[in-house]
Amino acid sequence: MSYITLGIPMIDSLLPDGMPRNSFVLLFGEGGTGKSVAIAQAAGTRIRLGEPCIFVTFDDSPSSIVNNFLRLGYEVRGALANNILRIVDCFSFRARTQPKPTEGIRVVQNPKDHHELTGTLLSTAEGIEGEGTIFIDSLTEFFTISEPTSTLETVKNWRAELCKMMGIPIFATYHIGLKSIDEFAAMIDYLVDGIIDFRFDPLLAQQGLLARQLRVRKMKGAVHDTIWHYFTIERGGLVPMKTQGASEPAHKKSK
């Protein structure tokens, strides 16, 4: 079993040996806590190294995704042209006039059709077995446009075929707070290999202060730090926040 890092120094420090390459990892938490920034940072880091990445977007248009990379300091337009970055567009079906596929961008005409979506994802992943990475933003939106039970089965199939059979890790965001699908959060929890939680410190939030925190809740097959850590978002992505006068619990690791 080969191990990989996410590509975000703050999170990688919590996983000293990395994580198994065949993992399906969820970035889980409420909106605004930094999950989408984290996933863009992780993808941008890999693109800089010349590693193939597939970015599946449900929440935004491909042009917005490219602009998000640029704002974080990652020049990805050349990667699109060279097929290093491949965007699977599951957002533009909402527009009256759908864009045509272009260099590096594959448009899913109807992401509600799981056969079409999975077929596009598998064909896009051809040739990157054991070396590429898939990023999905977000699974929440996928659940809102599809029947949740069948969506769960589709996610299980992606984990089996892409992660376990092809050795392509998947990192996906999941935004909590939508009552209509929050009941499925626990089901997602059990079927994925790893969960990285994002939140606002609840005690500080009661005082009107929003301080972001993250932790590695679980990671199968990997030693990991499970303690909450504060961070801020800067131009390059997630950065640990120095806390004065704060006492952290003793370092705790799990397998």
C-alpha positions, 0 to 999 in steps of 0.5 A: 500500500502506498501512502500520499499526503494531501498537499496542505502542510497544516493537515499533512502535519497531523498525518505523519505517515500520510494516508493510503492512496486508495482512500476516499476522504471527506472534508466535512463541516458547515459553510464558510469554514474553509473546506473549498479553499482546502480542496483547491489548495490541495489540487493546486499543490499537485498541479504545480508538481505536474500530477494529474488532477480531476476537479468535479464541480457541482457548486460553481462554473469552471471559469469560477474554479479557475479564478479561485485557483488564480486567487490562491496563487496557482496558475492552472490555465497551462495545466488545463491545456496540457490535460494535467487539470481536468474539470468535470462540469456538473454545474452548467446544466443549470444554464439555459444554454450549456457550454460546449466541452473545451480543452480540459473541461468535460460538461456533464449534460445531466448530472442527475443521470448517475450513469452519465456522470459516472461514465464521464468520471471514469473516462476522464480518469483513464490513464491516471491509475495509481498517480492521479487525484480526484477532487469533488466540490461538493457532495452536498450539491450532488445530494440536493439534485438527486435522490439521496439513497441512489446517490449514496450507492453511486458514491459507494461505487466511486469509492470501490471502482476509482479508489480501491480498484484504480488507486485514485484517491478522492477528496470531497467536500460535504457542507452540513446545515441543509435539513433535507439531507443532513440525515444522510451525513451519518451514512456518508460518515461510515462509508468513507475512509477518512474525515477531516472536520471543519468548524467555527470554535463553538465557544468563541462563536457564542461571543460573536467571534468566528475562529476556524478549526480543523481536525482529523476525525478518522483516517483508516490505515493511518496514524493521525492527530485528532485534536482541534487546531486553529487556522486562518485563510491567507492567499496561499490557503490554510495557515496554522493560527498561533494562539496566545495563552491557549492551552491545548490538550496533550497530543493524541494519536489514533490508528 
